[in-house]
Amino acid sequence: MHEDDRASVVVMSRDRRDELLTSLPRHRAPVVLVDNGSVDGSASAVRSAMPGVTVVRLPADVGSQARNIGVARARTPFVAFADDDSWWSPGSLHEGAELLAEHPRLAAVVARVLVGVDEAEDPMVQALRTSPLTGAGLPGPRVLGFMACATMVRREAFLAVGGFDPLVRFPGEEEPLALRLAAAGWDIVYVDALVVHHHPSPRRAAPGTRTAQIARSATTSALLVLPWRTVARRAVGLARAGRWERRGLLRALPTVVPALRRRRVVPRRVRRDLDRLARAARTRSSTA
């Protein structure tokens, strides 16, 4: 049963057939699954078990571009993202669609993420909840970042700014999209009443590998949209952090030239908001 005809769910996945067969039936909306070149029979298994799911099978892993492909295939004005090991709590898809319909300059709503069977809050939730950014009449604090698996977007806004950048694969692909939406005058808010459940798959990249992937994404993202001083500060910080961060910096080198060609620094008002968020983060860290 679908909660709201205005919303659909886009899931990207690679080689997680068992997780998909568990999570996909939990989505109370039309689902577009974009398979990132799986070799474990994921696409065939989903087509057989859930013929109502739209399956797009890609010949290779294209990272976060799979979500762009899913949004292009969706036919609803609002699109919620989910991973193969996550799903939106009953009622949250409808509530997210209501909020986007009520606030025409709202590009995205971000949900609270509960992790595992114990339903502990994801560590990022508190930073989103305590964002110092405000906006008149908005249903929650404004934010300049989000977790893709816990975000519902306005399809129009998403497509207008180009979706996820092709140079920033996964994970850590959210930063350029969030900042480009803000630069274009759209708002993103965190809403505590929206809930996403995330049961992390055991088939995940090793912690060191994931750290390197995030460092690579952070480096490329800075080159795309942030001032040079921030690019330099981020690169120095990653270089000093450890070997996996340094490995991520090296892996970002092939993206430098194409990133510079696409480079568009966000406007001053967005940079001011980023500074406010950075000060708030330092305050939280000093009082923790």
N, C-alpha and C positions, 0 to 999 in steps of 0.2 A: 504494500500500500504506500502511495506517495503522500508525503506530508504537504507539499506545496508545488503546484504546477509551474511556479516561476523559477524553481531551483533544480539544478542537476548536480551530479557529483563526477569529478574527473579524478581518476586514479592512475598513477603511473607505477610500473612495476617491472622487475627483472628477476627471473629465476626464483620466484616465491609462490609457487603453485599452491602449496598447502595454506599459506597465509591468505591468499586471495579467496580460496574456497570457504574459508572461515569468515573473513571480513565483509566480502561483497554482499552476502544476503542481509547484512545489518543496515545497509543504506536504504533509507526510505525516500528514494528519489531515482529518476533515471540515471544510469551509470554509464560513463564512457571510460573503458579501460584501454590505456595505451601501453602496449607491451614493448619494452625496450630491448628487443632482440633476445628474448629468453630462449634457452635451449632445453628447458625442463618440461616442455609441453604445457606451459601455463595457458596460452591462448586457446588451445584446443580443449583443455579441461574446462575452462570457463564457458566457452561456447556450448559445450555439451551439457554442463550442469545448470547454466543460467542463460538460456537463449534470449532473455530480455535485455541482457547487457550488450552494449555496443562495443565490440572489440576491434581495436586498431593494432595490428601486428606490424612492428617496424623491423626491418632487416638487421638493424644494428642499434647499439645503445647511443642515444642522442642526449642523455642527461635530462635536464629540466626542460629542454625543448619539447619533450613528450607532453608536458602539461599544455604548452601552446597549441599543440596539435589537437589535444582533447578539447580545449576551449573552442577551437575553430569548428569542431564537430558538434559541440553542444548547441542546442536550439532554445535555450532558456535565457532570460535576461540576467540571471544570477547563477554563478557557478561556485560550488564548494569544492575545495581540494581535499583529498584524503590520500594517505599512503596505503600500501597493501596490508599494513598492520595497524590501521586506525579507522575509526568510524565516528560519525556525529551522533550524539545522544538523542533519543527520541524528543521531538519538539524543537530542537535547536535549528534544524534546517528551516522550519517554518518561521521561527522567530528571527533568524538572520535575514530571510527574505523580506519580512515585514519591516525591519529596520532600514534595509536598503531602499525599499519602496517609499518609506516615509521621509527619507533624507536624500534628496536628489544629488547632492554634492559629495555623498559618501561613496568612496570607491571600494571599500572593503571593511568587513567586520572580522575581528580576531577572537577566537574562543579560548576559554580556559581548557587546559590540557591535563587530563588525569592519566597517570602512567601505571600500567600493570594492574594486577588483581587487587593490589592494596589501594589503588587510586590516589597515589601521592601526586601532588601538583608538580608539574614540570618546573624546573628552576627558573625558566624564563618568565613564568606567569607573574611573579611578584614584580619584576621590572616593568612589565606591561601595565599591571594594575596601578602602580604608583607613578606612572608617567606624569611629569609636571605640565605637560602640554594640554591646553584646554581649547574649547571652541563653543561658541554660543549654540545652545540647543542640541548639541550632539549627545548620543546615548551612552557615551563613555569617554574616557581620556583619549586624546589623540596620541598616536604612536607613529614612529618612523621605521618600524621593523615588525616582522611577524614570523610565525612558523607556518610554512605553506600548508602542512597537513591540518591546520586548524583555522583556515581562513576561507571566507566566502567573498568573492569579488563580484563587482558589477562588470558584466562582460564588455559593455561599451567602453568603460574606462580602461580595463585591462588591454583591450585590443588597440585603443587609441595611443597608448604609450609603448606598444610593441611587445607586451608580455614579458616573460623571462628572457634575459639577454642571452644570445647564443654563445657568448664567450664565457659565461659563468654556469658551469654544468650542474653539479650537485656534490655535496651539500653546500649550503651557504649562498644559494642563488637568489634569496629574497631581497637582499639589500638594494641593488640597482633598481629593481621594480618599485619598491616602496618609495625610494627617493624620487624617482621619475614621476610617480603619481603625485607626490607632494609638490614637486616643481610645477606640475601642470594644474595645480589648484584643487586637487582632490584631497579628501580627508580619509584617513584610516583610523578606526577606533577599536579599542579593546572593550569587550562586553562580557562581564563576569557571568551573566546568566546563560551564555552559550557554552556548551560543553562538548569536548571531543575526547574520546577514549583512545589511548595509544598503548598497545601491548607490543613493545619492541621485539622484532623478530630476532631469533638467535643467529640468523644468517645475516650478520652485519659486518661491515668492514672492521678490521682490528682497530683498537683505539688510536694507535700511532698513525695508521693509514688515514683514518678519518680526520685526525688533527692536521695532517698534511693537506688533505683535500680542502678543509675549511680555510687554511692559510692561503692556498692557491686562490680560492674564490675571493677572499678578503682583499688580496693584492689586486686582482683584476678589477674588482668592484671599485676600489679606490681610484684606479687609473681611469675608469669610465666616468665617474661622476663627482669626485671629491677634489678639493683644492690641493695644489702641489705640496703644501706643508703637511697636510694630512697624509698624503701618499708617502712622503718621506718618513713621517713619524710612525706610520703603521709598518713600513718596511723595516725600519730599525728595530722596532719592538719585536717583530717576528724573528728577525735575525738573531736577536739576543735571547729569545725564549727557549729554544731547544732545537735538537736536530730535526725533529719532525716538522716544526715550523719552517726551518731553513729549507727543508726538502720541498715544502709547499711553495716557498718563494721561487725556487728554481723551476718548479713545474709551471709557474705562472709566466715564465719568460717567453714562451711561444705566443702568449696573448698580448704582449706589450705593444707591438706595432699595430695590430688590428684594433686594440683598445684605444690607442691614441687617435686613430682615424675616426673612431666613434665618440671620442671624449666630448662630453657636454657637462660642465660643472653646474651643480644645482645652484639656484639663486641664493642671494644673501639671506632672505627670510628663512629658507630651509636650513642654511648653515647655522643661523642663530638658534633654531630649534635643536639642531644636533648638539650645539654647545650646551644648551640647557640640559639635555638628556645626559651628556657626559658629566656635568657637574652633579646631577642627581645620582648617577652611578657611583661617583667617587664618595659622595655622602653615605650611600648605603654601605659601601665597602668599609668606610672608616668606623661605622657604628655597628657593623656585624660582629 
